[in-house]
Structure formats: C-alpha cells, structure tokens
C-alpha cells in the first residue's frame, strides 16, 4: 500500500527538490519532493540512511563488552544504548530484580540523559523556529540568534544540558564512554561529595524546567491555530508504562493505542515484542517501517516519544510534571494532544519530570549504597527496552555458550517514528508548498515538522567538512535547474 | 582545578580515522603534562563553551577529510556558522556561544585538523592516519613548549 503523496504516478515528468541533509537532526537524512510544472507537490519522502552495520559491529563480542561498545553507535544518545543493552544483558544473566542501589543509579543516569537531551533539542534546535518563525531569516534562525535575542533562554539551555551531563559523568564514571552500568547492575554508586554537588543545583534545574514548560505553553497560546494544524495527522502510538499505568521512562510494560484511542495491547511483556511489532520494508527507503501486527503493515504504523508517552500514561509520578500534564491534556479541549508540535510541549513536561526524579533520587540514601550487583540463572537471550529521549528503544541479543554475541537486533526510536515523520512532512508540504515557488523558508517548514520528533539518525561520525546542506531543483531529465548550498562555514549560495 | 591549557579532541573511537581526536587525547594525557587538561567527547556541543572558561589557551583536535596531510593548524575566531543547525558544532561555533554567554572574547583557540581517510563503524585507524597522528603529536609538543 502507498499513502497519499508517498509515490507519484508519473515521477519522470516531475521536478525534484531535495533537502539534503535535514539540518538540526542527528546523522544524515534527506527529503525529496517531486513537483509538477505548476509547483504542485506530487511526492514527499524522508530518506534516512540507516546504518545496518550495528549487528555486525556487535556480533562476536563478549556480552559484558556490549553496554560499553554500543555507546559508539550514536554520539547523541550513548547513555540510552548503554542502558538498553545493560537491561538486555540483565535478562540474559537471569537477573529479574536489580539491587535498589543499582536500579536507582541507572535511573539517575537515565534521567540525566533525558534532561540534557530534551534541553538541547528544545533550547538549541527547536527554539530558533519557534521564537523567530518557521520561515524567518535563516541567518538568525539558530542558537547564536537565540543567544543574541534571548540570552537568558540560551543560558538556561546550556546550563540545563551541562547539569544533565554532570549527572551522567558521576553515574557512568566518565563524561563519555562511561562504564557505570554493567550486566546485572552497576559498578559504582554515587560518592557523598558528588551527591552534594548535584544537590546544590537541582532546585534551579527544576525551576528552569518549569519555566520551559511555561514558555512552550505560551507559544501555543500565541500561535494556537497554526501550531495545532501544523503537520497534524491521526496516529497510533506506543510507550512503556508502569504496572499502575503511570509514566516510567526506565522500565515497564508496552502500551499501544490506535489512532482513535482504543487499546491494542497493555502491560505487554517487552521480552516478546516481536509478537506485537513487525517491520515492513519499502523499495525507496533503507530504513524499516515498524507496524503493529494486529493492524497489519498498511494500517499499523505508530509513533513513539514524548507526545505518546505523556498522552498514553494515566499519570506522571512526580507532582509538578503531573500537574503540567493535566493542563496539557485539558488545554483547548485536548486539541494539542494530537498536534505534531505538541511533541515540544510534552518534551518539556518530561524534562521537568526528569528534574523532579533526579531531585528525589539525590535525597535517597540507596544511591550511595554498596550493594551493586545481582545474579541469576544464565539464559541464551536478552531483551532490553527503555524509553529513550526520542522514544522506545529496543535491544535484543542472543549469546552463545562461549559468552559471545551471535545475534543482535536494535529498533531505535527514529525507526519507530519513520512513518510518522514521513506523514508529517507530507501534511506540511500539502499545506505550505503546494503551488508556490520554493524558498528556503518554505523548505524549513518541512524540517520543522521532522525536527518535532527530534530524530536521531545514528551517525556519530562528523569529520570536518562533512555536514553540508544541499537543496537542488532537478528537471525531469536530471538537469539541475537551481540549487542552494550550505557548508559548515555558513550559507554560501542561495537560490537564484 | 582549572588548568591554563585545554586540549580538546573529539570523535568516535570505533569509526576508523574518526578516532584520531580521542587517540590524540589518550596519547597526550598519558604524558601527564603539568598545567594541561585533556578532554574528549563524541562531538562538540553548546555546553563545551563552559570548558573554555578561565583558560589561557585551547587546542581543538579533530580528524579531517579536508586537511592537507599530515595535518593543518588554524588559529580560530568565533563564528556563527551553519553548524549551529546540527547536533555537532564546530569549534568556531562553540567559541561564538562563549561570546554570547560571557560577552567577551574566548581565550585563544587553535584547531589541529589531522588528515583522515576512512570513517566507517568498526574500522581500524588507517596506516596513513596513524602516521599523521604521530606527526601531529610531535607538533603539539612544540606548541605546548611555545
């Protein structure tokens, strides 16, 4: 099955516009748009160059190396891979319950990651669009523009991110390539002086997180009609929830609902995720398209991440974030709960939740305990799932009798959101680009929709000079009619 | 304690020659030079502007496909470049964030760009890049003595 604007009827007769790569996302993504002579949009596709070498990279490694090695899959969310693989190896070792200290140190690390990742995305990657406008001057539509126009907002973003990185450093042992989480537990707890250092700043982080929720709410109030309609589409969703239905970003069962809000499965054991999730392929994309098996590949696509988590859970188990969730759900009769840009609001509620959790954990004496490792009866397989900043992250391994990994399967958040991001891009193209002359500002509208999901394209390489932006309008015969280029030194040539 | 000299190398140790930055840091840190702090990360981001505070000078070290072999050295100035639009910033952009945060010029920053050739996940550092790394380390010893 092909969706509206997914595949044009006569693509050879159309002009092609490419956004390559999509900026302010991690890794390499490209959008291609096919236009008719009247600039009518016929086809929109987001191509993500998904690296399928993960399995090969991991196969043959001893299982205890995996939580460290997988951090090198992604320079943006290494902690998420660190923790998901650790959870998988817990299962492989037959560990059903971590020690209180181990679980709380891992949670502290995870909430540090959520805090710093959400802060980076909102303050530095999304706020230029939100504060200056989607089609505003590209020269100012970036973090230095934010620093110039809104220095206090920019500083909060930098310091929130720094605080989250410090939580990671203290729990994982190092700023990067941390080794804190290991199969069966952790290898260190927090030292009393580390705890005191984090406690000094956590209340300020909570206050700034509340301010950020207020800021995105205010932006919605000022732009309600545009924000609510922007890239909007009905969608199913999936997330982990705690046994009582509350939000839990570290552990729980899988909850899925269809686009009408009907429950498809609830508290489902993620150790058998393949019974409910399939992976479809499309001839034009290297990235798979996951779907709910009960709905089939044509109707079973879904989205994950902050918007789904905040709207699917029954409550948030920290008071300030729960109050913000209630207001979010009730705002304008609940309309924002289905808005693509609602991801930003939900993301800031989660950032507040992460800050509250960090505060609670820092006051818990278990984080300075010394009972770090649990044991169990060795299994041959392990599945670990967490709610990473961008959504549900699945790690699945098989380990042989020599303790070597013989099979690995990873489904990352951005893969779950593949169909949703394509749909959001098409909705925006239909509304904003159809029949108009293409400008950088209009193309940025497509990127704004994709960026709402904060896709992480799993590419940690970045050598100097390898991050260009190229936008080309290509005729049906392949001739370049017009182009714009931007390299790491700035915009060097715009459309003629 | 903040040291007067910061050497900051970045890259992914498991992506072939992208490991040049972290390897440079490993080799330099092993020397345990007084007054020199060595830091590494996968890539540069806004919070690294805070690492520039209270330094006398900074050396940024990265792998580069553009640098003439074995390496190039560039004195940097703060710049609003397009790396602001990615998850991975340039050192000039990090310096610009410093300016924005502190309303003053950052300490002098130099970029040591070491020529690399291959960057795929799971690859080893290429022989040519390893040779470039040796040359870059020798240059850095002179730079530190200067």
Contacts between the chains, C-beta under 8 A, distances in Angstrom:
chain1	res1	chain2	res2	distance
A	23	B	82	7.5
A	23	B	85	3.9
A	23	B	86	6.1
A	24	B	85	4.8
A	24	B	86	6.3
A	24	B	87	7.6
A	25	B	86	7.9
A	25	B	87	7.3
A	26	B	86	7.9
A	26	B	87	4.4
A	51	B	121	6.5
A	53	B	120	7.5
A	53	B	121	5.2
A	53	B	122	6.6
A	54	B	121	7.9
A	56	B	122	6.8
A	57	B	14	7.3
A	57	B	121	5.4
A	57	B	122	4.7
A	69	B	14	7.3
A	72	B	12	5.6
A	72	B	13	6.5
A	72	B	14	3.9
A	72	B	15	7.4
A	72	B	121	7.5
A	73	B	121	7.5
A	75	B	12	6.2
A	75	B	42	3.1
A	75	B	43	4.9
A	75	B	87	7.5
A	75	B	88	7.2
A	76	B	42	7.8
A	76	B	87	5.3
A	78	B	42	7.0
A	120	B	45	6.8
A	120	B	46	7.2
A	120	B	87	7.6
A	124	B	46	5.8
A	124	B	84	7.8
A	125	B	87	7.6
A	139	B	80	7.7
A	142	B	80	7.1
A	142	B	82	7.7
A	142	B	84	3.6
A	142	B	85	5.7
A	143	B	46	6.5
A	143	B	84	4.8
A	143	B	97	7.0
A	144	B	80	4.5
A	144	B	84	5.9
A	144	B	93	7.5
A	144	B	96	5.3
A	144	B	97	7.1
A	144	B	100	6.2
A	145	B	80	8.0
A	147	B	97	6.7
A	147	B	100	3.2
A	147	B	101	7.2
A	148	B	100	6.8
A	151	B	100	6.6
A	151	B	101	7.9
A	154	B	100	6.4
A	154	B	101	7.6
A	155	B	101	6.1
A	157	B	46	7.0
A	158	B	46	5.0
A	158	B	47	5.7
A	158	B	49	6.7
A	158	B	50	6.9
A	158	B	97	7.1
A	158	B	101	6.5
A	161	B	45	7.2
A	161	B	46	6.4
A	161	B	47	4.8
A	162	B	47	4.3
A	162	B	50	5.8
A	165	B	47	6.0
A	175	B	39	7.2
A	175	B	40	7.7
A	175	B	41	6.5
A	176	B	40	6.4
A	176	B	41	5.2
A	176	B	42	6.1
A	177	B	13	7.4
A	456	B	87	8.0
A	460	B	12	4.3
A	460	B	15	6.5
A	460	B	18	7.7
A	460	B	42	5.4
A	460	B	43	7.2
A	461	B	11	7.9
A	461	B	12	5.9
A	461	B	15	4.7
A	461	B	18	4.9
A	461	B	119	4.5
A	461	B	121	8.0
A	462	B	10	7.9
A	462	B	11	7.6
A	462	B	18	7.4
A	462	B	43	5.1
A	462	B	88	4.4
A	463	B	11	7.7
A	463	B	17	7.6
A	463	B	18	6.1
A	463	B	62	6.9
A	463	B	63	4.8
A	463	B	64	5.7
A	463	B	65	5.2
A	463	B	116	6.0
A	463	B	119	6.1
A	464	B	62	5.7
A	464	B	63	7.5
A	464	B	64	4.2
A	464	B	65	7.0
A	464	B	66	5.9
A	464	B	67	7.4
A	464	B	90	7.5
A	464	B	113	5.8
A	465	B	64	6.7
A	465	B	65	5.7
A	465	B	66	4.3
A	466	B	65	6.4
A	467	B	82	7.7
A	467	B	83	6.6
A	467	B	86	5.5
A	467	B	88	6.8
A	469	B	82	6.8
A	469	B	85	7.7
A	486	B	82	5.0
A	487	B	82	6.9
A	488	B	81	5.9
A	488	B	82	6.2
A	488	B	83	5.3
A	488	B	90	5.7
A	489	B	79	7.5
A	489	B	81	5.2
A	489	B	82	7.2
A	490	B	79	7.7
A	490	B	80	7.2
A	490	B	81	4.8
A	490	B	82	5.1
A	491	B	82	6.6
